[in-house]
Amino acid sequence: MGKLDNDNWLYPGDSLTSDNGNNEFKMQEDGKICIYWEGDCVWQNTEDQRDDIKGVHLQDDGNFVLYTHDDEAVWASDTSDHGDGVYLAVQDDGNVVLYNGEDDDAEAVWASNTCQE
């Protein structure tokens, strides 16, 4: 699975892909965060395009936040109370999930709800 660990960034143009290659989580150049299933957009955080986006940060408090170059938060997963055990998983089934904890014992704290299977 494509995975983003705690306290890491995705910058415009970066993406993570599931192991089977069908599911892609992308920080786009137009400032949108999008999920693509087999090349078709199935989720986006907004319809607005922006040219001032720095990237999306999985913070050490567990919140997943989209920031401008001026460090203004413009979108968030609202998961800031989960701490530094949170990671983002791009799953083979089409879902993108923030998990808290270790692998088999991890608890889902946010999901895109884009399961395709």
MMTF fields as JSON, N, C-alpha, C and O atoms, coordinates in Angstrom:
{
  "mmtfVersion": "1.0.0",
  "mmtfProducer": "UNKNOWN",
  "numBonds": 467,
  "numAtoms": 468,
  "numGroups": 117,
  "numChains": 1,
  "numModels": 1,
  "chainsPerModel": [1],
  "groupsPerChain": [117],
  "chainIdList": ["A"],
  "bondAtomList": [4, 2, 8, 6, 12, 10, 16, 14, 20, 18, 24, 22, 28, 26, 32, 30, 36, 34, 40, 38, 44, 42, 48, 46, 52, 50, 56, 54, 60, 58, 64, 62, 68, 66, 72, 70, 76, 74, 80, 78, 84, 82, 88, 86, 92, 90, 96, 94, 100, 98, 104, 102, 108, 106, 112, 110, 116, 114, 120, 118, 124, 122, 128, 126, 132, 130, 136, 134, 140, 138, 144, 142, 148, 146, 152, 150, 156, 154, 160, 158, 164, 162, 168, 166, 172, 170, 176, 174, 180, 178, 184, 182, 188, 186, 192, 190, 196, 194, 200, 198, 204, 202, 208, 206, 212, 210, 216, 214, 220, 218, 224, 222, 228, 226, 232, 230, 236, 234, 240, 238, 244, 242, 248, 246, 252, 250, 256, 254, 260, 258, 264, 262, 268, 266, 272, 270, 276, 274, 280, 278, 284, 282, 288, 286, 292, 290, 296, 294, 300, 298, 304, 302, 308, 306, 312, 310, 316, 314, 320, 318, 324, 322, 328, 326, 332, 330, 336, 334, 340, 338, 344, 342, 348, 346, 352, 350, 356, 354, 360, 358, 364, 362, 368, 366, 372, 370, 376, 374, 380, 378, 384, 382, 388, 386, 392, 390, 396, 394, 400, 398, 404, 402, 408, 406, 412, 410, 416, 414, 420, 418, 424, 422, 428, 426, 432, 430, 436, 434, 440, 438, 444, 442, 448, 446, 452, 450, 456, 454, 460, 458, 464, 462],
  "bondOrderList": [1, 1, 1, 1, 1, 1, 1, 1, 1, 1, 1, 1, 1, 1, 1, 1, 1, 1, 1, 1, 1, 1, 1, 1, 1, 1, 1, 1, 1, 1, 1, 1, 1, 1, 1, 1, 1, 1, 1, 1, 1, 1, 1, 1, 1, 1, 1, 1, 1, 1, 1, 1, 1, 1, 1, 1, 1, 1, 1, 1, 1, 1, 1, 1, 1, 1, 1, 1, 1, 1, 1, 1, 1, 1, 1, 1, 1, 1, 1, 1, 1, 1, 1, 1, 1, 1, 1, 1, 1, 1, 1, 1, 1, 1, 1, 1, 1, 1, 1, 1, 1, 1, 1, 1, 1, 1, 1, 1, 1, 1, 1, 1, 1, 1, 1, 1],
  "groupList": [{"groupName": "MET", "atomNameList": ["N", "CA", "C", "O"], "elementList": ["N", "C", "C", "O"], "formalChargeList": [0, 0, 0, 0], "bondAtomList": [1, 0, 2, 1, 3, 2], "bondOrderList": [1, 1, 2], "singleLetterCode": "M", "chemCompType": "L-PEPTIDE LINKING"}, {"groupName": "GLY", "atomNameList": ["N", "CA", "C", "O"], "elementList": ["N", "C", "C", "O"], "formalChargeList": [0, 0, 0, 0], "bondAtomList": [1, 0, 2, 1, 3, 2], "bondOrderList": [1, 1, 2], "singleLetterCode": "G", "chemCompType": "PEPTIDE LINKING"}, {"groupName": "LYS", "atomNameList": ["N", "CA", "C", "O"], "elementList": ["N", "C", "C", "O"], "formalChargeList": [0, 0, 0, 0], "bondAtomList": [1, 0, 2, 1, 3, 2], "bondOrderList": [1, 1, 2], "singleLetterCode": "K", "chemCompType": "L-PEPTIDE LINKING"}, {"groupName": "LEU", "atomNameList": ["N", "CA", "C", "O"], "elementList": ["N", "C", "C", "O"], "formalChargeList": [0, 0, 0, 0], "bondAtomList": [1, 0, 2, 1, 3, 2], "bondOrderList": [1, 1, 2], "singleLetterCode": "L", "chemCompType": "L-PEPTIDE LINKING"}, {"groupName": "ASP", "atomNameList": ["N", "CA", "C", "O"], "elementList": ["N", "C", "C", "O"], "formalChargeList": [0, 0, 0, 0], "bondAtomList": [1, 0, 2, 1, 3, 2], "bondOrderList": [1, 1, 2], "singleLetterCode": "D", "chemCompType": "L-PEPTIDE LINKING"}, {"groupName": "ASN", "atomNameList": ["N", "CA", "C", "O"], "elementList": ["N", "C", "C", "O"], "formalChargeList": [0, 0, 0, 0], "bondAtomList": [1, 0, 2, 1, 3, 2], "bondOrderList": [1, 1, 2], "singleLetterCode": "N", "chemCompType": "L-PEPTIDE LINKING"}, {"groupName": "TRP", "atomNameList": ["N", "CA", "C", "O"], "elementList": ["N", "C", "C", "O"], "formalChargeList": [0, 0, 0, 0], "bondAtomList": [1, 0, 2, 1, 3, 2], "bondOrderList": [1, 1, 2], "singleLetterCode": "W", "chemCompType": "L-PEPTIDE LINKING"}, {"groupName": "TYR", "atomNameList": ["N", "CA", "C", "O"], "elementList": ["N", "C", "C", "O"], "formalChargeList": [0, 0, 0, 0], "bondAtomList": [1, 0, 2, 1, 3, 2], "bondOrderList": [1, 1, 2], "singleLetterCode": "Y", "chemCompType": "L-PEPTIDE LINKING"}, {"groupName": "PRO", "atomNameList": ["N", "CA", "C", "O"], "elementList": ["N", "C", "C", "O"], "formalChargeList": [0, 0, 0, 0], "bondAtomList": [1, 0, 2, 1, 3, 2], "bondOrderList": [1, 1, 2], "singleLetterCode": "P", "chemCompType": "L-PEPTIDE LINKING"}, {"groupName": "SER", "atomNameList": ["N", "CA", "C", "O"], "elementList": ["N", "C", "C", "O"], "formalChargeList": [0, 0, 0, 0], "bondAtomList": [1, 0, 2, 1, 3, 2], "bondOrderList": [1, 1, 2], "singleLetterCode": "S", "chemCompType": "L-PEPTIDE LINKING"}, {"groupName": "THR", "atomNameList": ["N", "CA", "C", "O"], "elementList": ["N", "C", "C", "O"], "formalChargeList": [0, 0, 0, 0], "bondAtomList": [1, 0, 2, 1, 3, 2], "bondOrderList": [1, 1, 2], "singleLetterCode": "T", "chemCompType": "L-PEPTIDE LINKING"}, {"groupName": "GLU", "atomNameList": ["N", "CA", "C", "O"], "elementList": ["N", "C", "C", "O"], "formalChargeList": [0, 0, 0, 0], "bondAtomList": [1, 0, 2, 1, 3, 2], "bondOrderList": [1, 1, 2], "singleLetterCode": "E", "chemCompType": "L-PEPTIDE LINKING"}, {"groupName": "PHE", "atomNameList": ["N", "CA", "C", "O"], "elementList": ["N", "C", "C", "O"], "formalChargeList": [0, 0, 0, 0], "bondAtomList": [1, 0, 2, 1, 3, 2], "bondOrderList": [1, 1, 2], "singleLetterCode": "F", "chemCompType": "L-PEPTIDE LINKING"}, {"groupName": "GLN", "atomNameList": ["N", "CA", "C", "O"], "elementList": ["N", "C", "C", "O"], "formalChargeList": [0, 0, 0, 0], "bondAtomList": [1, 0, 2, 1, 3, 2], "bondOrderList": [1, 1, 2], "singleLetterCode": "Q", "chemCompType": "L-PEPTIDE LINKING"}, {"groupName": "ILE", "atomNameList": ["N", "CA", "C", "O"], "elementList": ["N", "C", "C", "O"], "formalChargeList": [0, 0, 0, 0], "bondAtomList": [1, 0, 2, 1, 3, 2], "bondOrderList": [1, 1, 2], "singleLetterCode": "I", "chemCompType": "L-PEPTIDE LINKING"}, {"groupName": "CYS", "atomNameList": ["N", "CA", "C", "O"], "elementList": ["N", "C", "C", "O"], "formalChargeList": [0, 0, 0, 0], "bondAtomList": [1, 0, 2, 1, 3, 2], "bondOrderList": [1, 1, 2], "singleLetterCode": "C", "chemCompType": "L-PEPTIDE LINKING"}, {"groupName": "VAL", "atomNameList": ["N", "CA", "C", "O"], "elementList": ["N", "C", "C", "O"], "formalChargeList": [0, 0, 0, 0], "bondAtomList": [1, 0, 2, 1, 3, 2], "bondOrderList": [1, 1, 2], "singleLetterCode": "V", "chemCompType": "L-PEPTIDE LINKING"}, {"groupName": "ARG", "atomNameList": ["N", "CA", "C", "O"], "elementList": ["N", "C", "C", "O"], "formalChargeList": [0, 0, 0, 0], "bondAtomList": [1, 0, 2, 1, 3, 2], "bondOrderList": [1, 1, 2], "singleLetterCode": "R", "chemCompType": "L-PEPTIDE LINKING"}, {"groupName": "HIS", "atomNameList": ["N", "CA", "C", "O"], "elementList": ["N", "C", "C", "O"], "formalChargeList": [0, 0, 0, 0], "bondAtomList": [1, 0, 2, 1, 3, 2], "bondOrderList": [1, 1, 2], "singleLetterCode": "H", "chemCompType": "L-PEPTIDE LINKING"}, {"groupName": "ALA", "atomNameList": ["N", "CA", "C", "O"], "elementList": ["N", "C", "C", "O"], "formalChargeList": [0, 0, 0, 0], "bondAtomList": [1, 0, 2, 1, 3, 2], "bondOrderList": [1, 1, 2], "singleLetterCode": "A", "chemCompType": "L-PEPTIDE LINKING"}],
  "groupTypeList": [0, 1, 2, 3, 4, 5, 4, 5, 6, 3, 7, 8, 1, 4, 9, 3, 10, 9, 4, 5, 1, 5, 5, 11, 12, 2, 0, 13, 11, 4, 1, 2, 14, 15, 14, 7, 6, 11, 1, 4, 15, 16, 6, 13, 5, 10, 11, 4, 13, 17, 4, 4, 14, 2, 1, 16, 18, 3, 13, 4, 4, 1, 5, 12, 16, 3, 7, 10, 18, 4, 4, 11, 19, 16, 6, 19, 9, 4, 10, 9, 4, 18, 1, 4, 1, 16, 7, 3, 19, 16, 13, 4, 4, 1, 5, 16, 16, 3, 7, 5, 1, 11, 4, 4, 4, 19, 11, 19, 16, 6, 19, 9, 5, 10, 15, 13, 11],
  "groupIdList": [1, 2, 3, 4, 5, 6, 7, 8, 9, 10, 11, 12, 13, 14, 15, 16, 17, 18, 19, 20, 21, 22, 23, 24, 25, 26, 27, 28, 29, 30, 31, 32, 33, 34, 35, 36, 37, 38, 39, 40, 41, 42, 43, 44, 45, 46, 47, 48, 49, 50, 51, 52, 53, 54, 55, 56, 57, 58, 59, 60, 61, 62, 63, 64, 65, 66, 67, 68, 69, 70, 71, 72, 73, 74, 75, 76, 77, 78, 79, 80, 81, 82, 83, 84, 85, 86, 87, 88, 89, 90, 91, 92, 93, 94, 95, 96, 97, 98, 99, 100, 101, 102, 103, 104, 105, 106, 107, 108, 109, 110, 111, 112, 113, 114, 115, 116, 117],
  "secStructList": [7, 3, 3, 3, 7, 6, 6, 3, 3, 3, 7, 6, 6, 7, 3, 3, 3, 7, 6, 6, 1, 1, 3, 3, 3, 3, 3, 7, 6, 6, 1, 7, 3, 3, 3, 3, 3, 6, 6, 3, 3, 3, 3, 3, 1, 7, 1, 7, 7, 7, 1, 7, 3, 3, 3, 3, 3, 3, 7, 6, 6, 1, 7, 3, 3, 3, 3, 3, 6, 6, 7, 7, 3, 3, 3, 3, 7, 7, 7, 6, 6, 1, 4, 4, 4, 3, 3, 3, 3, 3, 7, 6, 6, 1, 7, 3, 3, 3, 3, 3, 1, 1, 4, 4, 4, 7, 3, 3, 3, 3, 3, 7, 7, 7, 7, 7, 7],
  "xCoordList": [0.84, 0.0, 0.878, 1.964, 0.403, 1.069, 0.861, -0.248, 1.905, 1.822, 2.562, 3.649, 1.96, 2.607, 2.683, 1.661, 3.899, 4.088, 3.894, 3.918, 3.704, 3.499, 4.616, 5.778, 4.252, 5.155, 5.856, 7.025, 5.129, 5.637, 4.677, 3.51, 5.204, 4.473, 4.304, 5.108, 3.232, 3.107, 3.037, 2.232, 3.88, 3.928, 3.252, 3.105, 2.834, 2.19, 2.994, 4.193, 2.301, 2.925, 3.247, 3.493, 3.252, 3.52, 2.26, 1.14, 2.466, 1.327, 1.773, 2.959, 0.797, 0.99, 0.037, -1.098, 0.493, -0.31, -0.434, 0.508, -1.597, -1.826, -0.942, -0.433, -0.764, 0.076, -0.409, 0.404, -1.737, -2.261, -2.268, -2.582, -1.922, -1.822, -3.135, -3.136, -4.25, -5.565, -5.949, -6.744, -5.4, -5.81, -4.641, -3.555, -4.867, -3.81, -4.322, -5.393, -3.547, -3.81, -2.818, -1.608, -3.323, -2.444, -2.62, -3.739, -1.481, -1.446, -1.175, -0.042, -2.227, -2.131, -1.489, -1.464, -0.98, -0.376, -1.395, -1.017, -2.693, -3.734, -4.23, -5.211, -3.556, -3.884, -4.921, -5.256, -5.435, -6.432, -5.759, -4.723, -6.379, -6.029, -7.084, -8.28, -6.654, -7.598, -7.266, -6.118, -8.3, -8.142, -8.635, -9.74, -7.79, -8.116, -8.227, -7.342, -9.309, -9.491, -9.428, -10.264, -8.449, -8.23, -8.262, -8.799, -7.679, -7.547, -8.684, -8.561, -9.791, -10.934, -10.958, -10.78, -11.177, -11.25, -12.529, -13.628, -12.379, -13.528, -13.709, -14.722, -12.737, -12.822, -11.859, -10.762, -12.287, -11.384, -11.799, -12.974, -10.841, -11.143, -11.918, -12.58, -11.848, -12.531, -12.629, -11.906, -13.514, -13.568, -12.746, -12.509, -12.31, -11.554, -10.097, -9.46, -9.585, -8.167, -7.425, -7.933, -6.21, -5.398, -3.956, -3.469, -3.28, -1.861, -0.953, 0.25, -1.538, -0.768, -0.58, -0.259, -0.774, -0.704, 0.73, 1.409, 1.165, 2.488, 2.464, 3.363, 1.429, 1.318, 0.401, -0.21, 0.321, -0.499, 0.432, 1.31, 0.223, 1.13, 0.385, -0.658, 0.923, 0.425, 1.189, 2.308, 0.567, 1.232, 1.47, 0.861, 2.367, 2.69, 1.581, 1.683, 0.516, -0.645, -1.726, -2.77, -1.466, -2.409, -3.325, -4.069, -3.291, -4.135, -3.469, -2.256, -4.261, -3.796, -4.29, -5.494, -3.357, -3.717, -3.104, -1.927, -3.92, -3.476, -3.122, -3.942, -1.878, -1.378, -1.035, -0.609, -1.239, -0.746, 0.73, 1.275, 1.366, 2.759, 2.903, 3.992, 1.813, 1.814, 1.449, 1.161, 1.46, 1.136, -0.291, -0.554, -1.206, -2.625, -3.226, -3.085, -3.893, -4.573, -5.874, -6.695, -6.064, -7.267, -8.146, -9.264, -7.677, -8.459, -7.781, -6.556, -8.577, -8.005, -8.916, -10.126, -8.314, -9.062, -9.723, -10.558, -9.361, -9.903, -9.625, -10.503, -8.402, -7.986, -6.813, -5.942, -6.797, -5.64, -5.49, -4.46, -6.463, -6.376, -5.851, -6.026, -5.212, -4.778, -3.277, -2.842, -2.477, -1.058, -0.205, -0.632, 1.028, 2.054, 2.04, 2.967, 1.021, 0.926, 0.099, -0.161, -0.318, -1.197, -0.385, 0.667, -0.898, -0.314, -1.434, -2.551, -1.131, -2.091, -1.819, -0.675, -2.866, -2.739, -3.603, -4.791, -2.99, -3.706, -3.951, -3.033, -5.182, -5.506, -5.886, -6.317, -5.715, -6.049, -7.538, -7.9, -8.405, -9.854, -10.403, -11.6, -9.55, -9.981, -10.12, -10.269, -10.074, -10.202, -8.84, -7.808, -8.854, -7.674, -8.034, -9.056, -7.188, -7.54, -6.393, -5.226, -6.747, -5.801, -5.99, -7.081, -4.92, -4.939, -4.094, -3.101, -4.5, -3.729, -3.345, -4.212, -2.049, -1.583, -0.717, -0.351, -0.395, 0.482, -0.324, -1.244, 0.001, -0.541, -1.857, -2.919, -1.814, -3.031, -3.896, -5.103, -3.29, -4.033, -4.456, -5.001, -4.215, -4.507, -6.012, -6.778, -6.409, -7.807, -7.96, -7.162, -8.97, -9.248, -9.797, -10.75, -9.195, -9.657, -10.224, -10.853, -10.008, -10.578, -10.509, -9.57, -11.5, -11.488, -12.145, -13.039, -11.692, -12.264, -13.602, -14.366, -13.886, -15.123, -15.271, -16.338, -14.171, -14.148, -13.886, -13.345, -14.268, -14.059, -14.751, -15.917, -14.041, -14.555, -14.82, -15.328, -14.49, -14.654, -15.679, -15.946],
  "yCoordList": [-1.183, 0.0, 1.237, 1.243, 2.273, 3.559, 4.088, 4.021, 4.609, 5.005, 6.315, 6.525, 7.196, 8.425, 8.369, 8.305, 8.394, 8.323, 9.684, 10.723, 9.646, 10.828, 11.84, 11.473, 13.118, 14.264, 14.304, 14.676, 13.916, 13.997, 14.802, 14.99, 15.272, 16.125, 15.435, 14.59, 15.82, 15.632, 17.033, 17.858, 17.295, 18.595, 18.504, 17.407, 19.647, 19.608, 18.774, 18.978, 17.837, 16.908, 15.556, 14.599, 15.454, 14.182, 13.324, 13.835, 12.011, 11.103, 9.811, 9.482, 9.087, 7.757, 6.822, 7.196, 5.607, 4.648, 3.344, 2.908, 2.735, 1.435, 0.378, 0.576, -0.745, -1.834, -2.352, -2.691, -2.419, -2.946, -1.91, -2.239, -0.659, 0.393, 1.03, 1.935, 0.594, 1.123, 2.41, 3.194, 2.637, 3.745, 4.709, 4.306, 5.992, 6.997, 8.174, 8.715, 8.562, 9.752, 10.803, 10.59, 11.951, 12.916, 14.321, 14.808, 14.968, 16.399, 17.089, 17.114, 17.648, 18.16, 19.543, 20.279, 19.877, 21.187, 22.317, 23.458, 22.014, 23.045, 23.258, 23.971, 22.643, 22.857, 21.92, 22.032, 21.006, 20.051, 18.765, 18.356, 18.137, 16.771, 15.892, 16.106, 14.911, 14.078, 12.6, 12.219, 11.784, 10.337, 9.869, 10.2, 9.092, 8.548, 7.033, 6.364, 6.504, 5.06, 4.72, 5.172, 3.932, 3.539, 4.752, 4.686, 5.865, 7.072, 8.068, 9.184, 7.702, 8.603, 9.203, 8.489, 10.517, 11.186, 10.769, 10.958, 10.195, 9.756, 10.588, 10.456, 11.439, 12.292, 13.45, 13.291, 14.633, 15.778, 16.615, 16.649, 17.286, 18.059, 19.336, 19.882, 19.821, 21.039, 21.064, 20.345, 21.885, 22.097, 23.31, 23.531, 24.1, 25.321, 25.014, 24.191, 25.688, 25.584, 26.732, 27.85, 26.436, 27.446, 27.309, 26.21, 28.452, 28.428, 28.777, 28.97, 28.857, 29.244, 28.096, 28.337, 26.854, 25.706, 25.197, 24.91, 25.096, 24.542, 23.022, 22.41, 22.409, 20.957, 20.507, 21.316, 19.193, 18.602, 17.88, 17.118, 18.134, 17.678, 16.757, 17.124, 15.564, 14.69, 15.068, 14.609, 15.909, 16.497, 15.47, 14.401, 15.815, 14.886, 14.772, 13.956, 15.58, 15.422, 14.539, 14.304, 14.042, 13.172, 13.87, 13.205, 15.204, 15.943, 15.999, 16.186, 15.838, 15.886, 17.21, 17.398, 18.14, 19.532, 20.03, 19.797, 20.719, 21.362, 22.808, 23.554, 23.201, 24.536, 25.339, 24.8, 26.664, 27.59, 27.874, 27.452, 28.593, 29.005, 29.943, 30.068, 30.603, 31.489, 30.749, 31.378, 29.419, 28.559, 28.729, 28.539, 29.085, 29.125, 27.749, 27.221, 27.178, 25.893, 26.135, 26.954, 25.415, 25.615, 24.365, 24.438, 23.247, 22.013, 21.128, 21.146, 20.346, 19.429, 18.228, 18.3, 17.133, 15.91, 15.972, 15.126, 16.961, 17.118, 15.9, 15.42, 15.412, 14.248, 14.597, 13.762, 15.834, 16.31, 15.696, 15.898, 14.968, 14.414, 12.976, 12.279, 12.531, 11.132, 10.921, 9.773, 11.959, 11.827, 11.321, 11.271, 10.942, 10.66, 9.237, 8.849, 8.456, 7.105, 7.022, 5.927, 8.172, 8.199, 8.102, 8.726, 7.303, 7.228, 7.151, 6.741, 7.548, 7.52, 6.304, 6.049, 5.545, 4.344, 4.482, 4.794, 4.246, 4.222, 2.75, 2.034, 2.306, 0.887, 0.391, 1.163, -0.91, -1.547, -1.464, -1.523, -1.328, -1.319, 0.04, 0.163, 1.059, 2.391, 3.384, 4.581, 2.914, 3.791, 4.364, 3.72, 5.581, 6.192, 6.431, 7.05, 5.937, 5.903, 6.431, 6.131, 7.226, 7.58, 6.575, 6.448, 5.864, 4.881, 5.377, 6.079, 5.004, 5.285, 3.961, 3.164, 3.729, 2.509, 1.678, 2.105, 0.491, -0.425, -1.389, -2.038, -1.487, -2.411, -3.098, -2.492, -4.342, -5.117, -4.538, -4.779, -3.777, -3.19, -1.749, -1.09, -1.254, 0.138, 0.386, -0.474, 1.58, 2.008, 3.097, 4.033, 2.985, 4.021, 5.26, 5.162, 6.434, 7.684, 8.655, 9.649, 8.375, 9.155, 8.283, 7.504, 8.409, 7.669, 8.499, 9.304, 8.293, 8.989, 8.393, 9.029, 7.177, 6.466, 6.333, 6.575, 5.941, 5.788, 4.343, 4.091, 3.394, 1.98, 1.634, 1.975, 0.963, 0.631, -0.861, -1.28, -1.658, -3.115, -3.635, -4.836],
  "zCoordList": [0.0, 0.0, 0.0, 0.581, -0.652, -0.55, 0.855, 1.386, 1.46, 2.863, 3.082, 2.544, 3.881, 4.32, 5.831, 6.515, 6.348, 7.788, 8.434, 7.773, 9.741, 10.551, 10.353, 10.178, 10.381, 10.249, 8.89, 8.799, 7.832, 6.463, 5.599, 5.94, 4.468, 3.529, 2.185, 1.792, 1.486, 0.043, -0.547, -0.115, -1.53, -2.184, -3.546, -4.086, -4.115, -5.43, -6.431, -6.619, -7.06, -7.998, -7.393, -8.126, -6.044, -5.364, -5.32, -5.301, -5.306, -5.159, -4.503, -4.471, -3.981, -3.414, -4.138, -4.434, -4.424, -5.175, -4.398, -3.736, -4.487, -3.853, -4.501, -5.605, -3.811, -4.33, -5.677, -6.537, -5.873, -7.136, -8.262, -9.406, -7.941, -8.947, -9.35, -10.185, -8.791, -9.174, -8.455, -8.975, -7.275, -6.421, -6.244, -5.829, -6.562, -6.434, -5.616, -5.89, -4.612, -3.802, -4.256, -4.181, -4.731, -5.385, -4.82, -4.658, -4.519, -4.215, -5.546, -6.027, -6.13, -7.49, -7.557, -6.57, -8.716, -8.972, -8.845, -8.578, -9.034, -8.947, -7.517, -7.303, -6.53, -5.129, -4.552, -3.373, -5.341, -4.859, -4.392, -4.916, -3.389, -3.023, -3.688, -3.491, -4.469, -5.215, -5.061, -4.831, -5.193, -5.237, -6.596, -7.026, -7.261, -8.575, -8.495, -7.962, -9.022, -9.144, -10.622, -11.405, -10.999, -12.391, -13.318, -14.424, -12.854, -13.658, -13.557, -14.062, -12.919, -12.773, -11.372, -10.385, -11.285, -9.988, -9.275, -9.796, -8.067, -7.274, -6.003, -5.315, -5.69, -4.502, -4.668, -5.204, -4.194, -4.099, -2.901, -2.538, -2.292, -1.091, -1.403, -0.52, -2.641, -3.055, -4.573, -5.262, -5.083, -6.53, -6.941, -8.128, -5.956, -6.225, -6.546, -5.888, -7.562, -7.89, -7.211, -7.123, -6.731, -6.038, -6.487, -6.754, -6.566, -6.935, -5.759, -5.932, -4.555, -3.37, -2.381, -1.217, -2.821, -1.914, -1.773, -2.759, -0.531, -0.206, -0.278, -0.853, 0.31, 0.34, 1.455, 2.153, 1.607, 2.656, 3.633, 3.227, 4.924, 5.98, 6.941, 7.483, 7.146, 8.201, 9.46, 9.689, 10.264, 11.425, 12.524, 12.54, 13.439, 14.52, 15.562, 16.477, 15.441, 16.322, 15.697, 16.305, 14.461, 13.776, 12.793, 12.071, 12.746, 11.814, 10.443, 10.343, 9.395, 8.008, 7.436, 7.261, 7.14, 6.88, 5.575, 5.3, 4.776, 3.546, 3.868, 4.403, 3.532, 3.856, 2.61, 1.588, 2.735, 1.717, 1.992, 3.012, 1.071, 1.279, 2.48, 3.04, 2.877, 4.049, 5.332, 6.35, 5.289, 6.431, 6.943, 8.131, 6.053, 6.383, 6.095, 4.992, 7.089, 6.896, 6.14, 6.554, 5.018, 4.204, 4.129, 3.619, 4.615, 4.708, 5.741, 5.867, 6.489, 7.48, 7.684, 7.469, 8.099, 8.41, 9.783, 10.105, 10.595, 11.956, 12.828, 13.544, 12.757, 13.546, 14.468, 14.714, 14.976, 15.735, 17.118, 17.763, 17.586, 18.94, 18.976, 19.975, 17.895, 17.822, 17.96, 18.048, 17.984, 18.273, 17.132, 15.979, 17.488, 16.48, 15.934, 15.223, 16.245, 15.699, 14.425, 13.927, 13.89, 12.72, 11.432, 11.294, 10.488, 9.145, 8.117, 8.434, 6.884, 5.781, 4.925, 4.549, 4.612, 3.785, 2.534, 2.618, 1.369, 0.092, -0.226, -0.627, -0.046, -0.069, -1.463, -2.319, -1.669, -2.943, -3.282, -4.457, -2.278, -2.51, -2.941, -3.202, -3.02, -3.43, -2.296, -2.54, -1.072, 0.08, 0.463, 0.279, 0.997, 1.602, 3.059, 3.358, 3.972, 5.39, 6.241, 5.991, 7.255, 8.308, 9.433, 9.989, 9.762, 10.842, 12.002, 11.81, 13.208, 14.405, 15.045, 15.403, 15.187, 15.825, 14.912, 13.817, 15.371, 14.652, 13.798, 14.297, 12.548, 11.556, 11.941, 11.801, 12.419, 12.682, 13.799, 13.836, 14.707, 15.818, 15.543, 16.428, 14.335, 14.011, 13.918, 13.481, 14.339, 14.302, 13.243, 13.201, 12.396, 11.399, 12.105, 12.879, 11.839, 12.449, 11.411, 11.773, 10.133, 9.022, 7.782, 7.618, 6.905, 5.642, 4.549, 4.811, 3.335, 2.179, 1.758, 1.032, 2.211, 1.85, 0.334, -0.229, -0.305, -1.763, -2.175, -3.252, -1.319, -1.631, -2.945, -3.141, -3.839, -5.166, -5.335, -6.375, -4.346, -4.474, -3.498, -3.464]
}
